[in-house]
Amino acid sequence: MLFLISGAAAAEEVVVPVSTLKPAVPMTKPVLTPTGGKLILSDSPESPKTEGAYYRDNVSGQFRVFWHHQNMTGSPLNISVAVTNTSDQSVMLFTEGQGVGVDYYPDVAGQAALDDYMKTHASQKLAATLKPGETYELSAETPDTYTASGIVQLHAVNQRGNTDASVTVTTLGYVHPPEHPEQVPILPGDVHVRGTFPHFDRTGTLTYNTSAGNSLIRISSAPSGKWSDSMPGEYENGYNAVDGTTVVNSGNYGVMYNLSVEVNNESDAQKLISVYNSPSGGAGHYVIGWGGDILQSGFLNYTQAWKFTEFKVNKKGKTVVANLSLTGGAAGPQTLFFTNNDFLGGEAGGQH
């Protein structure tokens, strides 16, 4: 049995059939604003069968790297992100949150990585001062058939710290550390995506009106096609630096959604609000930041909904900050369901 922490007390995880939350009215889609630096996505080849590099690009200033690779080489493999100073001046490299998960189950690895990243995202630390040609590396020893999933945000500046600097980022797998990771040949890709995208965050305001009853919104829905229910501004095209093609990050893996959630109580009665997360696109393990707490789900499939928070609101309503992203190995979209009932007293968990 999973337990999650919300406020000062531990509460048993509540999972209900998603059918009990329907019918639900679609909420008005917020217009999302892309913010932050570039996102490097490394998910191809997702299951490498030999040593080599997976992706490489040159970036400057603030950037985030998301990687997700399953070791299928037949022996242990170090799956790594290498940041090399390929300029002729020293570079200071700061971390602004990082998480790496290694597990037999890809979605468990992804959940561990995102949870650690969100817990460390608020702090900036000097990771290294790189002289020309030097490399900073974040590596995880990954047993055969296991998956390494990771997310790290970095900021490269010149040695004085007042100007953004350029670096070369390489994701790769090796048995023995290469002397020059920035020169390791890149393996052929597969059907999955690798590429560089303009922004690593999305911001917006989500509004729930209690008069609507049960309501839903889909996050990380497909960007196009039959099953698309994406929000305005949610997706941006990227480029594959290996072959120059245009790519789309379906699910926005590595992208953080930073949402201001406004709950408008249109009744004179105090209301008890419950919010659920359902992986309507498949299954996985998920992470949600809500009102300053970081919450993890157990395994969920598309028939289930996880009640991750419950709180009361008065006539004035309430605004809560939510942070979420699709974990590596899990399927999207994440569908949030909002419900409300008259508050009849007692304790409400997760009151933020």
N, C-alpha and C positions, 0 to 999 in steps of 0.2 A: 504494500500500500504506500503510495506516494504522499508526502506531506509538503505543504508549501507555507512559507512565512508571509504573513500580511499584517503589517503593524507589529505589535508586541507579542501576538499570540499565534500559535500554529493552528492551522485548520485542515481538517481532512479534505482531500481533493474531491470535488463534486463533478461528476460527469453524467450527463443525461442524454437520452436519445434526441437527436437534432429534430426529429419529427414533433417533439413536444413543444418546440418553439415556433412552429409554423401553424397558421400563416403568419408571415412577417412582411411588413411594408418596407420596400427599399427606401433607404435614407437619401436625402439630397447629397449628391456627390460633391465633395469640396474640390476646389481648384488647387492643385498641389504646385508648389514652387520648388524647382530644383535648386539646391544650395550645396556649398562645400566644394572641395577640390575634386580631382579626377578619381575614378574608381577603376582599378585594374582587376579584371575577372579572369581567373585561371581554372577552367573546368574541362579542358580538352588537351590531350586525351584524358578522359576521366579515369580510365583504368589502364595505366601504362604497363606494358609488358617488358620494358627494358629501361635502363638508365638513360637520362637525357633531360633536356630542358623542355618545359611545357609552354611557356610564354615569356616574352621580353618586350619591354618598351622603355622609352626615356620619358621621365616626368620631372616636374619641378614644383617646389613649394609643398603644399599640403596635399596628401593623397591617401587613398585606402586600398589595400590589397585583400581580395577575397579569393581563397583557393579551396579546391575540393577534389582530392585524387585518391583512388583506391589502388593500393599496391598489388599488382598481379604479376610481379616479376618472378615469383617462386622463391624469393629469399627476402630478408629484411632490407628495407630501403629507407634512407633519410630523405624525407620530403621537406623541401626548404623554400624559403623566400630569401633571396640574396639582393641586397641593395649596394651597388658599386658606385663609387665616386669616379666617374670617367672624365672629370674636368681636370684643369691644371691648378686648381686651388682647393684648400681644405674645406670640408663641408661638415656642419654640425647637423646631426640627425636626431630628432626627438620622436619619442613614441607618445601617442595620444589615445591609448587603449589597444589591448591585444588579447587574443584568445586563440588557443589551439586545442583541438580535441582529436584523440586517436581512439578508434573503437572498431570492433567487428561490424557493428551496425552503423551504416553511414549517417543516419539521422541522429543517433545518439552522439556521434562525434560532432556533428553540426550544432547540436544543442549545447554541448559543453563549451564549444568555441564561442558561440554568441553570448552565452551567459558570462563567461570570463571577460569578453570584450566589453560588455555593457557595464560590468562592475569596475572596470579600470578606465573607462572612457573619459571620466571627468578630470583625470590628472595628466599632466605633461611631464615627461622625464627625458633627460638626455640619454640617448642610447649609445651614441658613439660620436667621436670626432674623427672623420675619415680623411686621411691624407689622399692625394691623387693616387688612384689605383687600388685603394683599400676597400674592403667589403664588410658590411654588417649583415649578419645572417640570423634568421629565425628558423630553426630546424626541429623536426620531430621524427624520432626513430619509429618506423611504421612496420609492424610484422606483415608477412605475406597474407594477402586477402583482407587486410585491415584498411580502413580509410583514415586519412589525415584531412581534417577540415579546419580552416583557420580564417581569421579576420584580424587585420592590424591596420591602424591609422598612423601615418608618419608625416613628419614635416622636415623638409630639408632646407637649410639656410646657410648663408656664407658664415665664415668663422666669426665675424663680428655680430652675427645674428640679426642683421637689419635688412637683408635682401634674400629673396627666395633663390635656392640653388637647384641645379639639375643633377639627377642621378639616373642610373640604369637599374631597372628592376627585372629580376629573372626569377621565375618559379621553376623548380627542377627537382629531380630525384637522383640520388647517387648512393653508392656504397662507400667510396672513399672521397673526401672533400676535394673538389677540383680547385686548382690554384687560381683559375680565372673563370668563375661562374658566368660572367658576362659573355664568355666565348664558347660555352658549351652548345653544341648543335641542338636545334629545336626539333622535337619529334613531330611527325605528322599528326594532325588533329583527327578528331572523330566527329560524331554528329553533335556533340555538345559545344558550348560556346567558350571562346576566349577572346578577350578584347579590352579596349580602354574606352571608358564612358565619361562624358563631360562633368557629371556631378555625382557625389556619393550620398546625398541626403535629399529627402523630400519633406517639406513643411506644409501645414495646412490646418484648417479649423473644421472639425466635425461636430455637427449639431444634432442632438437628439431631443425631440419634443415628446414629453410624456403622453400627450393627447393622442399620439400615433399608435400607442400600444406597443406590440412587438415589432421591432424594426431591425433591419440588417444593412450592412455595408461590406463589400468585398475588397480586400487589400491584397495586392500581388496577383490579381487576376491576369489572365493572358492578355497581351497587348493588342491582339487582333484575332480574327477567326470566329468560329461559331460560339466558343465559350467565353469570349472576351466580355468583361464587365469592368474595364479599367476606368480610372478616374482621369479627368483632364490634367495634363501636366505630369502624369505618373511615369511615362516612359520617354527615354531619349535614345536615339540611335548612337551606337559607338562604332569604332573601327578596330579591325584586327591588324595589329602592327606587323604580323608575320606575312600576311599576303595582301593587305590593303583593302580588304572587303569591308562592307558595312555589316554590322551585327546588332542584334537585339538581345537584351538580357531578360528573357521571359521569366517572370517571377521576381525580378529585381533583386537577385541574390547579392548580398553585400551592401544593399541600400538600406539606410535607416529611415523609417517613417517617424517623424517627430510631429505628433498631432496634439493640438489643443482641443480637448473634447468638452463641448459645452452641453450641459444637461439643463433644459428648460422645463421647469415644473409648472404646468399650466393649470394646476389644481390648487385649491386652498388647503388640501390635505397634504400632510407630509408623505412622501413617497419612498418606497424601498426599490432601489435600482439594482438590477443584476445584469452583468455583462458576461457573455460567453464567447468562446472562440471555437470555431469548427473548421477542420481542414476539408472544405467542400471539394477540393480538387484531388484528394487522395488520402495520405496518411503521413504520420511522422511525430516527432517530439518538437515542442515549440517553446519559445521564450517571449514574454511580454513585460515591458516596463510600464508600471501604472502608479502614478502618484508618488514616484520615488522608490517604490519596491520593484524588485526584479523577480518575476515568477516563472516557474518551469512547469510544464505539463508532463503527465505520463504519456504513454503511447496513445495516440488518437487516430481514428479513421473517419472517413467521411460520414458515417452514420452517427457520430458522437459530437457532443458539444461540451466544452470544459468551462465551468463557471469559475472564472479567475478572480472576480471581485464582486462585492455586494456592499452598497452604501446607501444611506438615507439622504434625501434632499428636502429642503423646505420650499416655501413659495419663491424664494430668491433663486433657487437652482444652484448649480455648482459647475466649476470648470476644473478639469483634471488633465494633467499632461500624460500622454501615452507615447511610448516608444516601442516600435516593433520592426522586425525584419524576418524574412523567410530563412529558416535555418538550413544549412547545407544538408542534403539528403532527404529533406522533407518536401512535400508537394504543396503548391498553392492552388487556388487562393486561400487566404485565411479570412473566413467570414465571421465578422463580429455581430452578435445578436444582442440587442438591448431590450430588456423587459422592465416593467414596473408594476408595483402593487401598492395599495395603501399600507403605510407603516403602522403596525398595531402595537409597537413596543417591543422590548427585548433587545438583544444585542445584534448588531449588524456587523459582519466581518469586513475587513478591507476598507475601512471608512477613510477615504482620501478625497 
